[in-house]
Amino acid sequence: MKFWQRFAISIFVLISFTVALPSIAQAASSAAIRAYDDVVVNSKDFSNQDLRSAEFAEVKLKEADFSNAEMQGAVFNNVDLTNANWENADFSDGIAYLAQFINTNLRNAIFTETMLLRSTFKNVDITGADFSFAVLDGVQRKNLCAVATGTNPVTGMDTRESLECNS
């Protein structure tokens, strides 16, 4: 499927998810995750797990470990990921809307064709991360370009190039 077709579908899904969220939202204190297979969060260690297409909504995942996780197509809606570890995680084709990546380790993470609108990136380590064809707010892209270095060991993509920092 072409990038623009996927982009249009992603926007539709994001809008649909955001509009439907009030009727299905759970309290942040519930520490719950809604996923297609009804996985329930009982720890903050998601390292090396298969979380493809999982849906996290309105949950605090401070200091959670997602290192080496397979998260292709996952959705993070209004999730606090302060001090989380996403090193070597594959979040390609995912959606992170209103997610807070603060002091988050994103080293060598893959964000290809990911929707990251209205998410916050502060004091993040994006060394070697791949943001190819990711949809970011302009201000966030500029802030990420200021700290972008390295090359992703899996995709071979330069982080600055993937963010189109020189454009």
Beta strands, then each sheet from edge to edge (+ up, - down):
strand 1: 55-57
strand 2: 75-77
strand 3: 95-97
strand 4: 100-102
strand 5: 120-122
sheet 1: 1+ 2+ 3+
sheet 2: 4+ 5+
end
